[in-house]
Amino acid sequence: MPVVHFLNVNHGDCSIIQHYSGHVTVIDVCNASSVGEPVQLSENARYQKSAGVLGNFNRKDYPDNPISYLKDRGIASVFRFVVTHPDMDHLDGIEDFFSEFAPANFWDTDNNKEMGDFGYGGYSEDDWLFYKSLRDGCPTTNPRRLALYSGSIGPYYNEGETGKSGGDGLYVLAPTRAIVSAANECGDFNDSSYVILYRTGNKRILFSGDSHDVTWEHILDKHHNDVAGVDVLIAPHHGRDSDRDYDFLDVVNPRLTLFGNAKCEHLAYGAWNNRDLLFITNNQAGTIIMNVDSTGLKVYVSHKPFAEEFTKQRGYATFYDQEMRGYFVGVLN
């Protein structure tokens, strides 16, 4: 049974896919530390309520540590790690993460980014230098580094061992070589982000990195049918209103969108509300867990008060699922 985890990790990204094959894919990392301890919530914080489901549940102040999260679920190794693009909120803790899980495959882009002053954001220069050693050393083993482009086909990620389509159901929609080259030229690496479509059964989950307008122009031109009416969209740039065109939502038309953490005034609520599109944020729900089985795509969250409010407004009750370690909020049939 495939399971997807969209972690609550400060103002950054980290998603985990447990594939039907048994492989584990991790897309981006933030707030990872080998020495970090799980946050022990006070009773008031654990059960903080809001006046409504759209209120501030304050989960961003209680982030998950991806290393602890994986270990707590008995995951000892990672088959592939994808860094969508080289921003530190997608690389935070990468050195400890690789030390703990030794990913066999490393997806990266052929970017030329260099970092200057590390006196911001609380990020570690050691993480950047470790990432650079992977990027610039171009290792072919331990881990194997892959720089993939739109439409790439390869064993295990979207081909089975017999060469037939399928594998782990990961399809690269962006970037293209031209988009990466342009990003290297101008120094803005958001549009060089990986955009990955995950297919499992008849469900589609779209991971968007920090992709911007140029990327979406390409996707709508070359992968229109792949993204039209997806089940779940991991919102680009954490859902921030980043002075962008949101017309792509008219095609993608996601049944559910997941937003990362950002200050409320920076999130693009209007683009979703104006289209009557459902979204859930990490700040409301904590970590969001999805599993796909014969009945559909079931959605769970780690924060009970949000689950209670969300389901109450829809006329049914939440429950705790021991296997998913989350509170049920709904199903996409």
C-alpha positions in Angstrom: 0.0 0.0 0.0 1.7 3.2 -1.1 1.9 6.0 1.5 2.8 9.7 0.9 3.9 12.0 3.8 3.9 15.7 3.5 5.9 16.8 6.5 5.5 19.9 8.6 9.1 21.2 8.5 9.3 24.9 9.3 9.4 27.1 6.2 10.7 24.4 3.9 9.8 21.2 2.2 10.1 17.5 2.8 7.9 14.8 1.3 8.3 11.0 1.7 6.9 8.3 -0.7 6.7 4.7 0.5 6.2 2.9 -2.8 4.4 -0.3 -3.5 7.8 -1.8 -4.5 9.2 -1.2 -1.0 11.4 1.7 -2.2 11.4 4.9 -0.3 11.7 8.3 -2.1 12.4 11.5 -0.2 11.8 14.8 -2.0 13.7 17.7 -0.4 14.7 18.0 3.3 14.3 20.6 5.9 14.7 20.7 9.7 16.7 17.4 9.7 19.1 16.7 12.5 20.6 13.5 13.8 20.7 15.0 17.3 17.3 16.4 17.3 14.7 15.1 19.7 11.0 14.9 18.9 9.1 17.9 20.1 7.1 17.2 23.3 3.9 19.2 23.1 2.3 20.6 26.1 -1.4 19.7 26.6 -2.4 23.2 25.6 -0.3 23.2 22.5 -1.3 19.6 21.6 -5.0 20.4 21.7 -5.0 24.1 20.7 -8.3 24.8 19.0 -9.3 27.5 16.5 -12.6 29.3 15.9 -12.8 27.7 12.5 -11.0 25.3 10.2 -9.4 28.3 8.4 -8.0 29.6 11.6 -4.4 29.5 12.8 -3.6 26.2 14.4 0.0 27.2 14.9 1.6 23.9 13.8 4.5 25.7 12.2 5.9 26.2 15.7 6.0 22.4 16.2 7.8 21.0 13.2 8.8 17.4 12.5 12.4 16.3 12.2 12.5 14.1 9.1 15.2 11.9 10.5 13.3 11.1 13.6 10.1 10.8 11.6 11.5 8.1 9.3 13.2 6.2 12.1 10.0 6.2 14.2 8.3 4.4 11.3 11.0 1.8 11.0 12.5 3.2 7.8 16.3 2.6 7.9 17.3 3.4 4.3 16.2 5.6 1.4 16.3 4.4 -2.2 16.3 7.9 -3.8 16.6 11.4 -2.6 15.4 14.3 -4.8 16.5 17.8 -4.3 14.1 19.9 -6.4 16.5 22.9 -6.6 19.4 24.2 -4.6 17.7 26.5 -2.0 18.6 26.0 1.6 15.0 25.4 2.8 15.2 22.3 0.6 18.6 21.2 1.8 18.5 21.9 5.5 20.1 19.0 7.3 21.1 17.1 4.1 24.5 16.0 5.5 22.9 14.4 8.6 20.2 12.9 6.4 22.6 11.2 4.1 24.7 10.0 7.0 21.6 8.3 8.5 19.9 6.9 5.4 22.6 6.6 2.7 20.3 7.1 -0.3 21.3 4.9 -3.2 20.2 7.5 -5.8 20.4 11.3 -5.8 18.4 13.4 -8.2 19.8 16.8 -8.7 19.9 19.5 -11.4 23.0 20.7 -13.3 22.8 24.1 -11.6 25.8 26.4 -11.0 24.5 28.1 -7.9 27.0 29.4 -5.4 26.2 30.6 -1.9 27.6 33.7 -0.2 26.9 34.8 3.4 25.4 32.2 5.7 24.3 34.8 8.3 20.6 34.2 7.5 17.9 31.7 8.1 19.9 29.6 10.6 21.1 27.3 7.9 24.4 25.4 8.1 27.2 26.1 5.7 28.3 22.5 6.2 25.0 21.4 4.5 25.7 23.6 1.5 29.3 22.3 1.2 28.1 18.7 1.5 25.5 19.3 -1.2 28.2 20.9 -3.4 30.4 17.8 -2.9 27.6 15.7 -4.3 26.7 18.1 -7.1 30.2 18.9 -8.3 31.9 15.6 -7.6 29.3 13.9 -9.9 29.5 10.6 -8.2 28.3 7.5 -10.1 28.1 5.4 -7.0 27.3 6.0 -3.3 25.0 7.7 -4.2 24.4 7.5 -7.9 23.7 11.0 -9.1 21.1 11.6 -11.8 20.3 14.9 -13.5 17.0 14.2 -15.2 14.9 16.3 -17.6 11.3 16.5 -18.7 10.2 13.2 -20.2 13.1 11.1 -18.9 12.5 7.4 -18.8 14.6 5.0 -16.7 14.6 1.8 -14.7 12.9 1.8 -11.3 11.6 5.4 -11.4 9.1 4.8 -14.3 10.2 1.6 -15.9 10.0 -1.9 -14.4 12.8 -4.4 -14.5 11.4 -5.8 -17.7 11.5 -2.4 -19.4 7.8 -1.9 -19.3 6.4 1.4 -18.0 5.5 1.7 -14.3 8.4 1.2 -11.9 7.9 3.5 -8.9 5.5 5.7 -10.9 7.7 8.9 -10.9 7.4 11.0 -14.1 9.6 14.1 -14.6 7.6 16.9 -16.1 10.3 19.6 -15.6 12.8 21.1 -15.9 14.2 21.1 -19.5 17.8 21.6 -20.4 16.9 25.1 -21.7 15.1 26.0 -18.5 18.1 24.9 -16.4 20.5 26.8 -18.7 18.4 30.0 -18.4 18.3 29.6 -14.6 22.1 29.3 -14.5 22.4 32.4 -16.7 20.1 34.6 -14.6 20.8 33.1 -11.1 17.1 32.5 -10.3 16.8 28.8 -9.7 13.1 28.4 -8.8 12.2 27.7 -12.4 14.9 25.0 -12.6 12.9 23.0 -10.0 11.9 19.4 -10.6 8.2 19.0 -11.1 7.4 15.3 -10.6 4.1 13.5 -11.2 3.6 10.4 -9.0 1.1 7.9 -10.4 -0.1 5.1 -8.1 -3.2 3.1 -9.1 -5.5 5.6 -10.8 -4.3 8.5 -8.5 -2.0 11.4 -9.4 0.0 13.5 -7.0 2.0 16.4 -8.3 5.1 17.6 -6.5 6.0 21.2 -7.7 9.1 22.3 -5.9 9.4 26.1 -6.3 8.5 26.1 -10.0 7.4 29.4 -11.5 5.8 30.6 -14.7 8.3 29.4 -17.3 8.1 25.9 -15.9 4.3 25.9 -16.0 4.2 27.2 -19.5 6.3 24.2 -20.5 4.2 21.7 -18.5 0.9 22.9 -19.9 2.3 22.8 -23.4 4.0 19.4 -23.2 2.2 17.6 -20.4 -1.3 19.0 -20.4 -3.1 15.7 -20.1 -0.8 14.4 -17.4 -1.6 17.3 -15.1 -5.2 18.1 -16.0 -7.4 17.3 -13.0 -4.8 15.9 -10.7 -5.9 14.4 -7.3 -3.3 16.2 -5.1 -1.1 19.2 -5.8 1.8 20.0 -3.6 1.6 23.7 -4.1 4.6 25.4 -5.8 6.8 27.5 -3.6 5.0 26.3 -0.5 1.8 28.0 -1.6 3.4 31.5 -1.4 2.0 34.3 -3.4 5.3 34.9 -5.3 4.1 37.4 -7.9 3.2 34.7 -10.4 0.5 33.7 -12.8 -2.0 31.2 -11.4 -3.9 30.4 -14.6 -2.2 26.9 -14.5 -4.7 26.1 -11.8 -7.5 26.2 -14.3 -6.0 23.1 -16.0 -4.5 21.4 -13.0 -7.7 21.9 -11.1 -6.5 19.8 -8.1 -9.1 18.0 -5.9 -6.8 18.8 -2.9 -3.8 21.1 -2.6 -1.3 21.0 0.2 0.4 24.2 1.3 3.7 24.4 3.3 4.4 27.0 5.9 4.8 30.7 5.3 3.5 33.8 7.0 -0.3 34.0 6.3 0.0 37.3 4.4 2.4 35.6 1.9 0.2 32.6 1.0 -1.9 32.7 -2.2 -5.2 31.8 -0.6 -7.0 34.0 -3.2 -5.9 31.9 -6.2 -7.5 28.8 -4.6 -10.5 30.4 -3.0 -11.5 32.2 -6.2 -11.6 28.8 -8.0 -13.3 27.1 -5.0 -10.4 24.7 -4.6 -9.8 22.8 -1.4 -6.5 23.2 0.4 -4.9 22.2 3.7 -1.8 23.8 5.2 0.9 22.4 7.4 0.2 25.2 9.8 -3.4 23.9 10.2 -2.8 20.1 10.0 0.8 19.5 11.0 2.1 16.6 8.9 -0.3 15.2 6.2 -0.4 11.5 5.3 -2.0 10.0 2.3 -2.5 6.3 1.4 -3.9 4.8 -1.7 -5.9 1.5 -1.7 -8.8 0.0 -3.6 -11.2 2.5 -1.9 -9.4 5.6 -3.0 -6.9 8.1 -1.6 -7.3 8.6 2.1 -6.0 11.7 3.9 -4.9 11.9 7.5 -3.3 14.6 9.6 -1.2 14.7 12.7 -3.1 17.4 14.5 -6.3 16.2 16.1 -8.1 19.5 16.6 -7.8 20.4 12.9 -9.1 16.9 12.0 -12.1 17.3 14.4 -13.0 20.7 13.0 -12.5 19.7 9.4 -14.6 16.6 9.6 -17.3 18.3 11.8 -17.9 20.9 9.1 -18.4 18.1 6.6 -20.8 16.1 8.7 -18.8 13.1 9.7 -16.3 12.3 12.5 -12.6 11.8 12.5 -10.8 8.8 14.0 -7.2 7.8 14.7 -5.6 5.3 12.4 -2.9 3.4 14.2 -1.1 2.3 11.0 -1.1 5.8 9.4 -0.4 7.4 12.8 -2.8 10.2 11.9 -6.4 11.4 12.2 -8.7 10.8 9.2 -10.0 13.8 7.4 -11.4 12.4 4.1 -11.1 10.3 1.0 -10.7 11.1 -2.7 -12.5 8.3 -4.5 
